[in-house]
Amino acid sequence: MVKHIGILTAGGDSPGLNAAIRGLGKGATLAGNIQIIGFRDGFRGFMENRFIRLQGETLANILTLGGTILGTSRDKPHKMPVGGKVMDMTDVLLDNYRRHHLDALVCIGGGGTHKNALRLSQKGMNIITLPKTIDNDVAMTDVTIGFDTAMEIATTAIDRLHSTAHSHHRIIVVEVMGHNAGWLALGAGIASGADVILIPEIPFSVAKVASAIQQRMHRGKNFSIVVVAEGALSDEDAAGSEKSAAKTAAKEGKKKEKLKKICNSLAQYSVHGNINTLRLSSQLEELTGLESRITILGHLQRGGTPSAADRVLATRLGTACIRAIEAKQFGVMVAARGESTELVPLAQVVELRRTVPLDHPWVASARMIGTCLGD
């Protein structure tokens, strides 16, 4: 009997999504008894019943493409903007699931997508998910689709910043993505030889960061590369006390005009940059006497051709998904586990966020080579 499978990509785009779609599609074609349709633009397209058939030429030449041929969106089934209102469209999705006589729906996405997938599973749909996000913060999997490519892009960018930092005797503060997990900043920072790496899991002291930079200056190294994750916080901000907030507000009030000038002068500063990064740059300049410049890598990290590792990972997870469908194993995420895969119940995935453990080997290695982590 022919099985009918739907697939969608949701949340932010990531390199390797098309490789996963291809792995699923080609695996289904060779299985001979599975037909796949792809819903456009995530849960929005599923709700609006916009789809394409994934077979033959549709899957040709997409392995190396970044982004997703299906498109994506951040719309949630239970909070969908429709006609100027936010509505629960879960029942509409369920109707479309039944209309296409789907035996399963495959959702490829990050943390938010997995939560939405669990809700649909609880409504009676047969759901399987694949983990993708450059943040690498989906729980219960060794790695997520897109992370390796983003880390490589960030590493290459930081490599290029070394020469200008050295030539102009500057501090270069590089903000990388990662949401509230430090995997991307930590990995790219180590790989590029950053002098300071600041991640959300380790609140940092501005004074200690400045001291580390000054120690480099005493050794004759009059430049520093500071890699900061977008979710990194100073120890004062992390504490969140009213006293600290009041002090910070007072200091920022005096520097308001200076910060505006700095922000306006930074052509590379994007609207997605974190104001904490701007503040850190200003503080380090004041404490060390070195000029400080900011580079916000932003969405550059999410674009372009996926790395070989991401293509292999996506293909591996995609084909494992086909095996799970044939075995009628639903309500699960296909996780990467070593060189193999493992099916993990969605309820376990959504309860956690995968952050960097303080005793992780990457953290230990960074400390052993003298990298300042701000604590």
C-alpha positions as CSV (number, residue, x, y, z in Angstrom):
1,M,0.0,0.0,0.0
2,V,1.3,3.5,-0.9
3,K,2.1,5.8,1.9
4,H,1.5,9.6,1.6
5,I,4.0,11.8,3.5
6,G,4.0,15.6,4.0
7,I,7.1,17.6,4.8
8,L,7.6,21.2,5.8
9,T,10.5,23.4,6.9
10,A,9.8,25.9,9.7
11,G,11.6,28.6,11.7
12,G,14.8,30.2,10.5
13,D,16.5,28.9,7.4
14,S,19.6,26.8,7.8
15,P,22.2,25.4,5.4
16,G,21.4,21.7,4.8
17,L,17.6,21.9,4.7
18,N,17.6,21.1,1.0
19,A,19.9,18.2,1.6
20,A,17.5,16.8,4.1
21,I,14.5,17.3,1.8
22,R,16.5,15.5,-0.9
23,G,17.4,12.6,1.4
24,L,13.8,12.1,2.3
25,G,12.6,12.4,-1.3
26,K,15.1,10.1,-2.9
27,G,14.8,7.6,-0.1
28,A,11.1,7.6,-0.6
29,T,11.4,7.2,-4.4
30,L,13.8,4.2,-4.0
31,A,11.5,2.7,-1.4
32,G,8.9,2.6,-4.1
33,N,5.8,2.8,-1.9
34,I,6.1,6.3,-0.5
35,Q,4.9,9.6,-2.1
36,I,5.9,12.9,-0.7
37,I,4.4,16.4,-0.9
38,G,6.1,19.5,0.4
39,F,4.1,22.3,2.1
40,R,5.4,25.7,1.3
41,D,6.4,28.3,4.0
42,G,6.2,26.1,7.0
43,F,3.0,25.7,9.0
44,R,1.5,28.8,7.2
45,G,1.6,26.9,3.8
46,F,0.3,23.8,5.5
47,M,-2.7,25.8,6.8
48,E,-3.3,27.4,3.4
49,N,-2.8,24.0,1.6
50,R,0.0,25.3,-0.6
51,F,2.1,22.3,-1.7
52,I,4.3,20.8,-4.4
53,R,5.1,17.1,-5.2
54,L,8.6,16.2,-4.3
55,Q,9.9,13.7,-6.9
56,G,12.2,13.5,-9.9
57,E,13.4,16.9,-11.1
58,T,12.1,18.7,-8.1
59,L,14.8,17.0,-6.1
60,A,17.6,17.4,-8.7
61,N,20.5,19.7,-8.0
62,I,19.3,20.9,-4.6
63,L,22.0,19.1,-2.5
64,T,24.4,22.0,-2.6
65,L,21.7,24.8,-2.3
66,G,21.4,26.9,0.8
67,G,18.0,27.8,2.3
68,T,15.0,25.7,1.5
69,I,13.1,25.1,-1.8
70,L,9.9,24.9,0.3
71,G,10.3,28.2,1.9
72,T,9.8,28.8,5.6
73,S,8.0,30.9,8.2
74,R,7.8,31.3,12.0
75,D,4.0,31.0,12.1
76,K,2.7,28.8,14.9
77,P,-0.4,26.6,14.2
78,H,-2.1,27.7,17.5
79,K,-1.2,31.4,17.1
80,M,-1.6,32.1,13.4
81,P,-2.1,35.6,12.1
82,V,-5.2,35.5,9.9
83,G,-7.1,38.5,8.6
84,G,-5.6,40.8,11.2
85,K,-6.3,38.4,14.1
86,V,-4.3,35.8,15.8
87,M,-6.2,32.5,15.6
88,D,-5.8,28.8,16.5
89,M,-5.7,27.1,13.1
90,T,-4.8,23.6,14.4
91,D,-8.1,22.1,13.2
92,V,-7.5,23.5,9.7
93,L,-4.1,21.8,9.6
94,L,-5.7,18.6,10.8
95,D,-8.3,18.9,8.0
96,N,-5.5,19.3,5.4
97,Y,-3.7,16.4,6.9
98,R,-6.8,14.2,6.3
99,R,-7.5,15.8,2.9
100,H,-4.2,14.5,1.6
101,H,-4.6,11.2,3.3
102,L,-1.3,11.7,5.0
103,D,0.3,8.8,6.8
104,A,2.8,11.1,8.4
105,L,4.0,14.7,8.5
106,V,7.8,15.5,8.7
107,C,8.7,18.8,10.3
108,I,12.2,20.1,10.0
109,G,13.1,22.8,12.4
110,G,14.5,24.1,15.7
111,G,13.1,24.3,19.2
112,G,9.9,26.2,18.3
113,T,9.1,23.8,15.5
114,H,9.5,20.8,17.8
115,K,7.0,22.3,20.3
116,N,4.5,22.9,17.5
117,A,5.1,19.4,16.1
118,L,4.3,17.9,19.6
119,R,1.0,19.8,19.7
120,L,0.1,18.4,16.3
121,S,1.1,14.9,17.4
122,Q,-1.2,15.3,20.4
123,K,-4.0,16.2,18.1
124,G,-3.7,12.8,16.4
125,M,-1.2,13.4,13.5
126,N,1.7,11.0,12.9
127,I,4.7,13.4,13.3
128,I,8.4,12.9,12.8
129,T,10.9,15.8,13.2
130,L,14.4,16.5,12.1
131,P,16.6,18.9,14.1
132,K,18.0,21.9,12.3
133,T,19.3,25.2,13.6
134,I,22.6,27.0,13.4
135,D,22.3,27.5,17.2
136,N,22.8,23.8,17.8
137,D,20.5,24.1,20.8
138,V,18.0,21.3,20.1
139,A,18.1,18.8,23.0
140,M,18.7,15.1,22.7
141,T,20.8,15.2,19.5
142,D,24.6,15.4,19.1
143,V,24.3,18.1,16.5
144,T,21.8,19.9,14.4
145,I,21.6,20.5,10.6
146,G,23.2,23.9,9.8
147,F,25.5,24.2,12.7
148,D,28.7,23.1,11.0
149,T,28.2,25.4,8.1
150,A,27.5,28.4,10.3
151,M,30.5,27.7,12.4
152,E,32.7,27.5,9.3
153,I,31.3,30.8,8.0
154,A,31.8,32.5,11.4
155,T,35.4,31.1,11.6
156,T,36.3,32.4,8.2
157,A,34.9,35.8,9.0
158,I,36.9,36.1,12.2
159,D,40.0,34.9,10.4
160,R,39.7,37.8,8.1
161,L,39.3,40.3,11.0
162,H,42.6,39.3,12.5
163,S,44.6,41.2,9.8
164,T,42.7,44.5,10.2
165,A,42.7,44.3,14.0
166,H,46.5,43.7,13.9
167,S,47.1,46.5,11.3
168,H,45.1,49.2,13.2
169,H,46.0,48.0,16.8
170,R,42.3,47.6,17.6
171,I,39.9,45.5,19.6
172,I,37.5,43.8,17.2
173,V,34.3,42.7,18.9
174,V,32.5,40.1,16.7
175,E,28.9,39.2,17.5
176,V,27.8,35.8,16.3
177,M,24.3,34.2,16.4
178,G,23.4,31.4,18.7
179,H,20.3,32.6,20.6
180,N,20.8,31.6,24.2
181,A,23.4,28.9,23.5
182,G,27.1,29.5,23.1
183,W,28.0,26.6,20.7
184,L,28.5,28.8,17.7
185,A,30.6,31.5,19.4
186,L,32.7,29.0,21.3
187,G,33.4,26.7,18.3
188,A,34.2,29.6,15.9
189,G,36.1,31.4,18.6
190,I,38.4,28.4,19.3
191,A,38.8,27.6,15.6
192,S,39.8,31.2,14.7
193,G,42.1,31.8,17.6
194,A,40.0,34.5,19.3
195,D,41.5,36.0,22.4
196,V,38.2,36.4,24.3
197,I,35.1,34.3,23.9
198,L,31.9,35.3,25.7
199,I,28.9,32.9,25.8
200,P,25.5,32.9,27.5
201,E,26.4,30.0,29.8
202,I,29.3,32.0,31.5
203,P,28.4,35.5,32.7
204,F,31.3,37.8,32.1
205,S,33.1,40.5,33.9
206,V,33.9,43.5,31.7
207,A,36.8,44.3,34.0
208,K,38.3,40.8,33.6
209,V,37.9,41.0,29.8
210,A,39.7,44.3,29.8
211,S,42.4,43.0,32.1
212,A,43.0,40.0,29.7
213,I,43.3,42.5,26.8
214,Q,45.7,44.7,28.8
215,Q,47.9,41.7,29.7
216,R,48.2,41.0,25.9
217,M,49.3,44.6,25.4
218,H,52.0,44.1,28.1
219,R,53.2,41.2,26.0
220,G,53.5,43.4,23.0
221,K,50.2,42.3,21.4
222,N,48.4,45.5,20.7
223,F,45.2,44.1,19.3
224,S,42.5,41.6,20.4
225,I,39.7,39.6,18.9
226,V,36.6,39.3,21.1
227,V,33.9,36.9,20.0
228,V,30.6,37.4,21.7
229,A,27.5,35.3,21.4
230,E,24.3,37.3,20.9
231,G,22.9,36.0,24.2
232,A,26.0,36.7,26.3
233,L,25.4,38.8,29.4
234,S,27.7,40.5,31.9
235,D,27.6,39.3,35.4
236,E,25.8,42.4,36.5
237,D,23.1,41.9,33.8
238,A,22.8,38.2,34.6
239,A,22.3,39.0,38.3
240,G,19.5,41.4,37.3
241,S,19.5,43.3,40.6
242,E,17.8,46.7,40.8
243,K,21.1,48.1,42.2
244,S,23.1,46.9,39.2
245,A,20.4,48.1,36.8
246,A,20.3,51.5,38.4
247,K,24.1,51.9,38.2
248,T,24.1,50.7,34.6
249,A,21.4,53.1,33.7
250,A,23.3,56.0,35.2
251,K,26.5,55.2,33.4
252,E,24.6,54.7,30.1
253,G,22.9,58.0,30.5
254,K,26.2,59.9,30.5
255,K,27.4,57.9,27.5
256,K,24.2,58.1,25.5
257,E,25.4,60.6,22.9
258,K,28.8,58.8,22.6
259,L,27.0,55.5,22.0
260,K,24.8,57.1,19.3
261,K,27.9,58.4,17.5
262,I,29.6,55.0,17.7
263,C,26.5,53.3,16.4
264,N,26.0,55.7,13.5
265,S,29.7,55.4,12.5
266,L,29.5,51.6,12.3
267,A,28.3,50.9,8.8
268,Q,28.4,47.2,9.4
269,Y,26.2,47.4,12.5
270,S,22.9,45.8,11.6
271,V,19.5,46.2,13.2
272,H,19.9,42.7,14.5
273,G,22.9,43.6,16.6
274,N,22.7,43.4,20.4
275,I,22.9,46.6,22.3
276,N,24.9,44.8,24.9
277,T,27.6,44.2,22.3
278,L,27.7,47.9,21.6
279,R,28.0,48.7,25.2
280,L,30.7,46.1,25.7
281,S,32.7,47.6,22.8
282,S,32.5,51.1,24.3
283,Q,33.5,49.9,27.8
284,L,36.5,48.0,26.5
285,E,37.7,51.0,24.5
286,E,37.5,53.1,27.7
287,L,39.2,50.6,30.0
288,T,42.0,49.6,27.6
289,G,42.7,52.8,25.6
290,L,42.5,50.8,22.4
291,E,40.1,51.6,19.6
292,S,37.2,49.2,19.5
293,R,35.2,48.2,16.4
294,I,32.1,46.0,16.1
295,T,31.3,43.4,13.4
296,I,27.8,41.8,13.5
297,L,27.9,38.7,11.3
298,G,24.1,38.4,11.4
299,H,22.3,36.4,8.7
300,L,25.6,35.8,6.8
301,Q,25.9,32.8,9.1
302,R,22.7,31.2,7.9
303,G,23.2,31.6,4.1
304,G,25.1,29.9,1.4
305,T,26.2,26.4,0.4
306,P,26.1,23.8,3.2
307,S,29.3,22.2,4.3
308,A,30.1,18.6,3.5
309,A,29.4,17.7,7.1
310,D,26.0,19.3,7.0
311,R,25.1,17.5,3.7
312,V,26.1,14.2,5.1
313,L,24.2,14.8,8.4
314,A,21.1,16.0,6.6
315,T,21.1,13.0,4.2
316,R,21.7,10.7,7.1
317,L,18.8,12.1,9.1
318,G,16.5,12.2,6.1
319,T,17.0,8.6,5.1
320,A,16.7,7.5,8.7
321,C,13.3,9.3,8.7
322,I,12.2,7.1,5.8
323,R,13.1,4.0,7.9
324,A,11.1,5.3,10.8
325,I,8.1,5.9,8.6
326,E,8.3,2.4,7.2
327,A,8.5,1.1,10.8
328,K,5.5,3.3,11.8
329,Q,7.4,5.0,14.5
330,F,5.8,8.4,15.1
331,G,5.8,11.2,17.7
332,V,9.6,11.2,17.6
333,M,12.6,13.2,16.5
334,V,15.4,11.6,14.4
335,A,18.5,12.5,16.4
336,A,22.1,12.2,15.4
337,R,23.9,9.9,17.8
338,G,27.5,9.3,17.0
339,E,27.7,8.0,13.4
340,S,24.2,6.6,13.7
341,T,20.7,7.9,14.5
342,E,18.2,7.4,17.3
343,L,14.5,8.1,17.6
344,V,13.7,10.3,20.6
345,P,10.2,11.0,21.9
346,L,9.2,14.6,21.1
347,A,8.0,15.1,24.7
348,Q,11.6,14.6,25.8
349,V,13.0,17.0,23.2
350,V,10.8,20.0,24.0
351,E,11.5,19.9,27.8
352,L,15.1,21.0,27.4
353,R,17.5,23.3,25.5
354,R,20.9,22.1,24.7
355,T,23.4,24.6,26.0
356,V,27.1,24.4,26.6
357,P,28.0,22.4,29.8
358,L,30.5,24.3,31.9
359,D,32.7,21.1,31.9
360,H,32.5,20.6,28.1
361,P,35.8,19.7,26.5
362,W,35.6,22.8,24.3
363,V,35.4,25.0,27.4
364,A,38.4,23.1,28.9
365,S,40.4,23.4,25.8
366,A,39.8,27.2,25.5
367,R,40.9,27.7,29.0
368,M,44.1,25.6,28.5
369,I,45.3,27.7,25.6
370,G,44.7,30.9,27.6
371,T,41.5,32.1,26.0
372,C,39.6,34.5,28.3
373,L,36.0,33.4,28.9
374,G,35.2,36.5,31.0
375,D,34.9,34.8,34.3
